[in-house]
Amino acid sequence: MSTAAVIGGGPAGLIAAEVLARAGVTVTVYDRMPSVGRKFLLAGHGGLNITHSEARDRMLGRYGRSADRLAPMLDVFGPEDLRDWCAGLGEPTFVGSSGRVFPQAFRATPLFRAWLARLAELGVRIETRQRWTGWTGESGRLSFTGADGGTIEVTPDAALFALGGASWPRLGSDGGWVGPFSDRGVAVTPLRPANVGVRVNWSDVFAERFAGTPLKNVGLTVRGGPRGQQVRGDAMVTRTGIEGGPVYAIGAAIRDALDTDGRCVLEVDLRPDLTVDQLVGRLQHRRPKDSGSTWLRRSIGLDPVGIALLRESSGGGLPSDPAATAALVKAVPVVVTGTMPIDRAISTAGGIEWSEVDEALMLRRLPGTFVAGEMLDWEAPTGGYLLQASFSTGVVAARGALAWLRREAASGSR
């Protein structure tokens, strides 16, 4: 019977283990943490957004530069397949008002417990507190160090790595795999924070008053970035900057601008549902005794944080001309000086370059070794896209490993 080692107990690794075990492979999952699925469980603590219901082409667009590479993976195991898989575990899914997909129980725990029970029934062995430290010997044995400092070495027929990126290191993904892979000649694009807040040098007055206050239904655009890439949603002001879904969605463009100029101007549209002309029309009706704040509140419905953001961008004052005010409301400049560190990120960009793997996600330099999940060089915004691609690549890598094992068995190599 063929054997496989899956290194990493997140969603990509566990779905790969399931696919392999269903095909009769003896599977052992190794994870450095005391239990598997920690990031998966924490991500689903307030509601497990497992995938998205939008049309295929629109969904693929969320993966940016990696859309073409991930498209065949989502064809193999797409959103409907993932929803069917959830239903098979006793957790049918539903579509929320935003198009995001959640399990019936909403949280991750019931789904994950059922999943672990299924893996146990399939004979998958899970070894925790085992940190993978690299390969040893000419045969490429996998070396693990346990919590007691003891070392074990294993030589499976196939190995599948799903060690994640470098975000949330306390939950297991610390990017420690980069060194051993690089030492083997595998090209790795540096890991960088994705889906992360950005730094803004707010004035003390603004930061103290509005930290933790949402900018509701705004549009964000990177000045000089991709044309027409305005993202709408609620952003959150923090003491050191701004974060939230629309910030994460244009994270790649923000990083590109920072790499080019060392700074990025984020334009905030405080009234994305109104045109400049419509705003001018409303702003022309100002009562003689209205203060600037009252004028903005009554005419175009700006809330205190929106008005304060206008003041922040204007050095403390507000324009009085309707046309100038309307133009500013539609594109409030916010200077971003950097991103928050990688350990504050939801996910990471970068990873093993696509040129290093074949269509089955096998490393060209290390036959019989497959990779899945965030170890690969792709990124996506929040909204179910991260988990979907992790599951999809896990299934593709596992099927690739099965095909490899069959070929090796047929050729008599083992």
N, C-alpha and C positions, 0 to 999 in steps of 0.2 A: 504494500500500500504506500502511495506517495505521501510525503510529509511536507508541510509548509510552516514557516515561521512568519507571523505577522507582528511587526514591531510598531507598536503604537495602538492604544486602545480607545481612540476617538471614533467618530462615526465612520470615517473612511476605512479605518482598520477593521472595525467590527463588521461592517457590511461585507468587506472582502473576506473575512473569516467565515461568515455565513455562506457566501457563494462557494467558497472552496470546500467547506464541510459538507454541503449538500451534494457535492459531486463525489464524495467519498474520500476526500483527502483528510489525513490526520493533521489537525491544525492546533498550533499553540500560539497564543497571543502573549506578547511580552510588553509590560508597561512599567515605567519607573515609579509611578504613583501608587499609593496604597490601594486604590480602586480605579477602575476604568471609567471613562465617560464623564470626567469631572467638568470639563468645559461645556460639554453638551448639556449636562444637567443644570449648570449655572445659567447658561444662555436661555434655557427654557423655564427658569424659575418663575418669571413673571408672565409666561406665555411662550410656548415653543413655536416660533414661526419657522416651519420646516421647509416650505417652498413657496412659490408664488403661482397664481393662476393666470397671469397674463399670457398673451399670444407668444408663440415660439420666437418670432423675429425680434419682438420687443424685448423679450427676456434675454436673448443672446446679446443684444446690445448692451446689457448691463455688465457684460464681462470685458468690454473695451477691447484692448489690443489682443486679448486671448480668445475672443469669440470664435474665431475660425478653428482654433485647436480644441475648444470645448464643445463645439457644435456636435461632432460625432459622438461624444461621450453622453450628451443629453439625449441623443437619439437612441442610444443603447438603454439608458435608464433615466427617463425624464420625469417631470412633475407628476404625471398620471401614474407612472410606475411606482413612484415614491408614495403616493397617496394609497395605491392598492396595497403596498407593503405595510403601511400603517394599519389599514383595515384588517389585514391578515393577522396582525398582532392584537386585534380587539380594540383598536383605536381608530375608527373612521374619522375622516377629517372634514372640516368645514372651511368655507371661504369667508374671511372677514370683509368688512366694508371697504377696506383699501385694496382688496384683491389678494391679501396675504393668506396663506393656508396654515391652519392650526389643527392639532389633534383634538378629538372630542373632549378629552379631559383638560385641554388647554395647556396644562403644565407637562413637563417632560417625564416626570417620575413614573407614572403608570406605564407609559410606552416603553421606557427603558427597562423597567423590571420585567415586562413581558419579553422583551428582546433578549435579556440575559438568560431567561428561562429557556427560550428557544435555542440559544447557542449551547446551553448545557445539554439539552436534549440531543443536539447534533454531535455532541462529543467534543466540542471546542474546549480546550484547556486554557485557562487564563492564569498567567504567572505575573503577579504584581511585585512591586519594589525591586524591579530588575532594570537597571539602567544600561542601555546599549552603549558600548564604548568603542566599537569599531570592529574591524576584521583582523584576524590573526592567521599567520601561516600562508603558504602558497595556495591552499585549497579555499581560502577565504572563509574560515570558520567565523561565526558570529560570537562576539564576546560580550558578556553581560556581567555587571557588578551588582551584587545584592546589597540590601540595607546593612548586612553584617560585614560588608567588605569582601566577602567571598566572591570568587569569579567562576563562572561556568562558560563553557564553549559548546555551541551546537552547530551541526552541519545539516540543515534541512535540504530537501530536494529543490525547493524554491523559497525565496525570501521576498516578502512584500513589506515595504516601509511606508508608514503613515504617521510620521512623527510631528506633523503640524508645522506651524511657522515659529514665531518667537514672541507672540503676544500672550499675555496672561501666564507668565512662567510659573507662577505658584500653582497652576492647575496642570502643569505637565509639559506645555509647549515652550521650550526655552531656546530653540535653535541650536542646541548642542551638537546636532548631527552635521552641521555645515563643515566643520573641520575634517572629520573622517571621510566625508564624501569628496571634499576638495583634494584631500591627500591621495585619493584614488584617481584623480584627474577629471572628476566630474565638475563641469562648469556650473557655478551657482551665482545667480544674480543676487547681490547683497539684499538681505532682508530689511524691510523698512516698514514703519507703521502705516497701516491703512485703517479706514473707519475709525478715525481718531480726531480728537479736538485739535484746534489750531490756536496758536498764541497771538494775542493782540495786546498792545500796550495801552490799555484803557487808562483814563485818568482815575485817580483814587476815588473821586466823588462818584463817577459812573460805576466803577467796580463795586464799591461798597453798597450802593443803593440797588443795583440791578443784577448782581450775581445770583443765579438761580431763577431768573425771570425769562420766560419764553418770548421769542419774537414769532408771533403766530402768523401762519400763512404768508410767508415771505418768499421771494424768488432770489436765488443766489447765482451769480455769474462771476467767473474769473476774468478780470479785465485782460484782454489780449489772448484769452484762451480759445478753445474750439467754438466756432460760430454757432449761435443758437443753443448753447448748452446751459440754459437756465434751468435750475432745479428748484422745485417748490416744496414747501413743507414748513414745519416748525423747527426753529433753531433755538438753542439755549445759550444765553449769556452766562459765562463763568467768570470767576474773578480774574482769570488769566487769559481769557479769550472767548471762543465760541465753539459749540459742538452741536451734534444732532444729525438727523438723517440727511438733510440737504447738504450739509458740510461734508459728510462722508461720501455722498454720491459724486461729488466733484473733487474728491481727494487727490486723484491722479493728476488733474489739471493744476491743483494747488501745488503739489510737489514739483511738477515741471516748472512752474513759474519761480518757485523758490530756488530750484537748481540753476535756473538761468540768471536770475537777478538778485537772489538773496532775500527777496521780499515778494509778496503777492498782494495785489489789490483785489479784494473781494467786493463786488458791487451788490448791495442789498436793495432789492426792490420791495419797498414796504407796502405797495399797493399793486400787486401783479395783475389784478383783475380790471384795472383801470388804465386807460391810455394817458399820455401826457396831456393831450387836449382836454380829455374829460376832467383831469385833475385841475387844469388851469381854469376851466369853467366853474368848478366848485370853489376854488380858492379866490375867485374874484369877488365873492360875496362875503366881505369882512365887515363886521360891525366896528364903528369907530373906537369903541372902548375895549374891544377884545385884545387881550394879550396875545403874543405869538402862540403860546401853548393852547389857549382857548380857541383861537382861530383854526389851528390844525385839528383840534379835537372835533370841533363843530362842523367844519367844512368837509374834511375827508376821513374823519373817524380814527385818527391816530391815537394810540394809547400812550401812557407815560414813557414806556421804554422806547417806543418808536420816536417820540419827540426828543427824548434825551439822546438817542443815537444821531439824530440830525444835528443837535447841538455839538455832540462829540466830534463829528466830522467837520464842523464849521468853526472850530476853535471857541465854542461857547455861545456864539450868537446864532440867530436864525435869519435867513433871507426874508425880506418882506415883499418882494416882487413875486406875483403868482407864477410866472413862467419859470423863474429861477428856482422857486420852491418846488414846483412840480418836477422839474428835471432832477433835483436832488433827491426827492422822495423816490423816484424811479431808479436811482443808482447811487445810493449812499456809499461812499468809498470807505472801506475798512481795511487797514493795512495789516496784513498777516506777516509776522516775522519768523514763523516756524511752526512745526507741528509739536504736539505733545510727545513724550518719549514712547518707545515701542512697548514698554510694559504697561502703558496706559491705553494701548490700542485694542480694538475688538479683534482685528485680524492683521495679517501682514501682506505686503506686496513683496515680489522677488521670490527666489527659490531656484530649484533646479531648472536650467534652461530647457526649453522644449526640444532643442536640437539634440539633447542628450538621451531622449527616449524615443522609442518607435511608437507605432499606432496603438500597440497594446500596453504602453507605458512601461516597457522593459528598458532598462538602461543598456545602451549600446555597448558600453565599456564593461558591463558586468552581466553577461547572459544569465538568465534565471533570477535576476533581481529586479523587482518592480517597485514603483513609487506611486503614491496616490495622495489626494487631499492637498493641503496647503503647502506641502513640500515643493510642489510644482510652482512655476512662475506665472501665477495668475492672481487676480483680485476681483472683488465684486462688492457692491454696497450691501448694507443690511437690507432685509426684506425677504429672506428665505433663499437668496441666491448663493450665499456662502455654503449653507448646508446642502443645497441641491447639488452643487458642483462637487462637494466632498463625497457625497453618496455616489454620484455618477462616476467619478474617477475611481472610487473604490471598487465598484462593480466591474468597470473596464479592466482595471489592473488584475483583479481576481480571475476574470475570464481569460486574460492574457496568460496568467500563470498556469491555468488549466491547460490551455493549448500548448504551452511550453512543455509541461509535464507529459502530455500525451506524445508529443514529438520525441522527447527524450526516451520515453519508454519504447516507442516503436523503433527507434534507431538502435536500441540496445545500449545506450550510453550509461544507463544506471543498472 
